[in-house]
């Protein structure tokens, strides 16, 4: 089963009605088709928006997931990863990154770090730095993807999870090849295990 579901009372209901952009749920959601794609990521934004990375692209809901609209300015296609911090939104497929720095109103494609062959995790930290990881390691960009720096002493062979811990002011990283959680302080970039 594909789509987005909501638990109401004791029943799971398919609540992912896909409406045209700009209608923001004002259409009759019962007449709209439900999302039938694979949902890879579901991330709450600041305020009332929620984003879903799906096999059909990036979707946005402004009404708690009752209806969804396609973010048409993100042209990556399949979106496996979504990261949000304040007004900075990052959406990624396996080989593409799209960035919005104005809360999702405008989007643009940014280049991957040249050494990175495939994305396996993304994040945005509290300072607005972009983070991306894969087989080749962890990279961060303090300038919205114009340039990338690698965290060289982080001994992670395959990053497959990253998270910004705002309370600890650090990035946390996981890999399927270890039971440890790795951390890098923000903004000092000190590594701890």
C-alpha positions in Angstrom: 0.0 0.0 0.0 1.3 3.4 -0.9 0.2 6.9 0.1 -0.2 9.0 3.3 -2.5 7.7 6.0 -3.9 9.2 9.2 -5.1 7.4 12.4 -8.6 8.6 13.2 -10.2 6.9 16.2 -9.2 3.2 15.6 -9.0 3.3 11.8 -6.2 4.2 9.4 -7.6 6.4 6.7 -5.9 7.4 3.4 -5.8 11.1 3.9 -3.4 12.1 1.1 -5.7 13.8 -1.3 -3.6 15.4 -4.1 -4.9 18.8 -5.2 -3.5 21.3 -7.6 -1.0 23.8 -6.3 -2.6 27.0 -5.2 -5.9 25.5 -4.0 -4.5 24.8 -0.5 -7.2 22.4 0.4 -10.1 24.7 -0.6 -11.2 22.2 -3.2 -13.4 19.3 -2.1 -10.7 16.8 -1.0 -13.2 13.9 -1.4 -13.1 14.5 -5.2 -9.3 14.6 -5.4 -7.3 11.5 -6.1 -5.2 10.1 -3.2 -1.4 10.0 -3.3 -0.4 6.6 -4.7 3.4 7.0 -4.7 6.0 5.7 -2.2 6.6 8.1 0.7 10.3 8.3 1.7 10.3 11.2 4.0 7.7 13.2 6.0 9.0 16.4 7.7 7.1 19.1 9.6 8.1 22.6 8.6 8.1 25.7 10.7 4.5 26.9 11.0 1.7 24.9 9.5 3.4 23.2 6.5 4.5 19.6 6.2 6.6 18.3 3.4 6.7 14.8 2.0 9.5 13.4 -0.2 7.8 10.8 -2.5 8.4 8.8 -5.7 6.3 11.5 -7.4 8.4 14.4 -6.2 8.1 16.9 -3.3 4.6 17.4 -1.8 3.4 20.1 0.6 0.5 20.2 3.0 -0.8 23.3 4.7 -3.6 21.6 6.6 -2.2 18.8 8.7 -1.9 16.3 5.8 -5.6 16.4 4.7 -4.6 17.6 1.2 -1.3 17.8 -0.6 0.0 19.8 -3.5 3.0 19.2 -5.7 5.9 21.6 -5.3 6.2 22.3 -9.0 9.4 24.3 -8.8 11.3 21.3 -7.5 12.2 19.4 -10.6 14.3 16.6 -9.2 11.5 14.0 -9.7 11.8 11.3 -7.0 12.6 12.9 -3.6 14.1 10.5 -1.0 15.2 13.1 1.6 13.9 16.3 3.1 15.5 18.6 5.7 14.2 21.8 7.2 15.6 24.3 9.7 13.9 27.7 10.0 13.4 29.0 6.5 16.0 26.8 4.9 14.6 23.7 3.1 16.7 21.0 1.4 15.2 18.3 -0.8 17.2 15.5 -2.5 17.0 12.6 -4.8 20.0 10.2 -4.9 22.0 12.5 -7.2 20.3 15.9 -7.0 19.8 18.7 -4.4 17.2 21.4 -4.4 17.3 24.3 -2.0 14.9 27.0 -0.8 16.1 29.8 1.6 12.7 31.5 1.8 10.5 29.0 3.5 9.7 27.0 0.3 8.5 29.9 -1.9 11.4 29.6 -4.4 13.6 26.7 -5.2 16.9 26.2 -7.0 19.1 23.3 -7.9 22.5 23.2 -6.2 25.6 21.1 -7.1 26.7 18.2 -5.0 30.2 18.0 -3.6 32.3 16.8 -6.5 33.5 13.7 -4.7 30.0 12.5 -3.7 28.6 9.9 -6.0 25.2 9.3 -4.3 23.3 10.9 -1.5 22.3 8.8 1.5 21.4 11.5 4.1 20.9 15.3 4.3 20.3 17.9 7.1 20.3 21.6 7.7 21.9 22.9 11.0 20.7 25.8 13.2 23.1 28.2 11.4 21.7 27.3 8.0 24.6 25.2 6.9 23.7 22.4 4.5 24.9 18.9 5.2 25.0 15.9 2.9 26.5 12.4 3.3 27.1 9.3 1.3 29.7 6.5 0.8 32.5 9.1 0.5 31.8 10.8 3.8 30.2 13.9 5.2 30.2 17.3 3.6 28.9 20.7 4.7 28.3 24.0 2.9 28.1 27.3 4.8 27.2 29.2 1.6 24.1 27.5 0.3 25.9 24.9 -1.8 28.3 27.3 -3.6 31.2 25.4 -2.0 31.5 22.2 0.1 33.9 21.1 2.8 34.5 17.6 3.9 34.8 16.5 7.6 38.0 14.6 7.1 38.6 13.0 10.5 35.1 11.5 10.8 35.7 7.8 10.3 32.4 6.8 8.9 32.5 4.5 5.8 28.8 5.0 4.8 26.7 7.7 6.3 23.0 6.8 6.1 21.5 9.1 8.8 22.1 12.6 10.0 20.2 14.9 12.4 20.8 18.3 13.8 20.6 18.3 17.6 19.7 21.9 18.4 20.0 21.5 22.2 23.5 20.1 21.9 24.5 22.3 19.0 25.8 19.4 17.1 25.2 17.2 14.1 24.6 13.5 14.8 25.5 10.8 12.2 24.7 7.1 11.9 26.0 4.3 9.7 24.7 0.8 9.2 28.3 -0.4 9.6 28.6 0.6 13.3 26.4 0.7 16.4 28.0 4.1 17.4 26.5 7.5 16.9 29.1 10.1 15.7 28.8 13.8 16.5 30.3 17.0 15.1 29.8 20.3 17.0 28.3 23.2 15.2 29.9 25.5 14.3 33.3 24.3 15.7 33.3 21.0 13.8 34.9 19.0 16.7 34.2 15.3 16.4 33.1 13.0 19.2 31.9 9.4 19.3 
